[in-house]
Amino acid sequence: MNVLGDGTDPGTARLAAAYRRNHPAVDIRVRETDLTDPTCGPDSSTSP
């Protein structure tokens, strides 16, 4: 899942925490980047 937002947005941290509680076996990574970063597109590890 990709979320566009500001790193200071408390909603992002709450979303990750809620997801971790409901899916404890899933690895969650939060990464902040600029939209000009070419690697900030879809997660290539899950793309077809």
Summary of the structure (lengths in Angstrom):
residues: 48
radius of gyration: 11.9
end to end distance: 14.5
largest distance: 32.5
contacts: 60
relative contact order: 0.16
helix: 27%
strand: 0%
